Amino acid sequence: MADVILDTPIAPAPAKPSAVFRGLLHNPAVLFGGTVIAIVLLMALLAPWLGTIDPTGINPIARNKVPGAEFFFRTDTGERIKMVAWFGTDGLGRDVYSRVVYGARVSLLVGVAVALISIVCGLFIGLLAGFFRLLDAIIMRIMDGLMAIPAILLAIAMVSLFRSSVWTVIIAITVPEVPRVVRLVRSIVLSVREEPYVEAAVTLGTSTPKLLWRHVLPNTIAPMIVQGTFICASAILIEAILSFLGIGVPPEVPTWGNIMAEGRQVFSLFPHNIIYPGVFLAMTILAVNIIGDGLRDTLDPKMAKRV
C-alpha cells in the first residue's frame, strides 16, 4: 500500500487552462493592452495595404510638409500619384505616416525576439544554477558581472563592435536581459527544490532531467510569461534609444527611433516628425506593460485573490 501512495502524483495540480483563459478575458488590463498590441501588430502586417508608399522613397519637392498636406509621389514606372501626407513629411520628403507604419515591424520584431531569446537562455541557465550547487557560484558570478555593466552601455558597445543591423541590436539588448531572467529562475528553483514533493521524487530515484521537466519547470512558466512582457517593453524602448542615438538600426531602415532622430533638429518648426512616432512608441510600451501587470494579477494566486 505504501508503494502505491508514493507512486501517485504528489506535485500540486496546475490551474486548468480554461480557468486561466477566463481570468484573462475578465481582466481589463489584459483586454486593453491586448487590443492595442493587436492593432499595432495588424498595422505592421498589413502595412502595404494601409495607404502607404515606399517608406525610404526620397521626394525633394515634398520636404517638410505639415500633416494633411498634399504632395505628388512618383512611382518606379514614372507615374505621378497625388498623396495626402497624413502625418506630414520629413526633411528628405519621405512620408512620415508610411515610415511610422513600417517602423512598427522593427519595434515588434526586436521586442518579441529579445523576450523569447532572453527567456529561453535565462531559463536554461537559471535551472542549472538553481538546481546544481556546484554550478551556482560560477554562473551567478558571471551574471553579477554582466549586471554590473549598465544595459544601455553594454548594448552601445556591442553595436559599435559589429555591423549595424536589426539582429545586432537584438543580440546587444538580449545580453543584458539574460542575467535578470537567470536570477528570477534561480530564486524560483531554490524555493521549489525544498518542496516535499520534489524531495519525495528525489527519494524515489527520479532522474534529474525528468525531475526538472515535470516538477521544477512548470513552476517557472507563469513568472516567465510575465517577465517576458516586461522584457519586450524594455527592448522596444532600448531599440528606440539606440536608433535615436544613431548607433542602432541603420538609418535607412524605418524605425520609430530613427524617425525621431531625423526630426529632432527641426522639432521647433516641424514637431510632427517626433510627435507621431513618439505617440506610437509610448502607446505600444504602455500596452505591453499593462499586459504584464494583468498577467501577473491573473497568474499569481495571491494577486488573483485581490482582483
Summary of the structure (lengths in Angstrom):
residues: 307
radius of gyration: 24.1
end to end distance: 42.9
largest distance: 87.7
contacts: 1017
relative contact order: 0.15
helix: 71%
strand: 5%
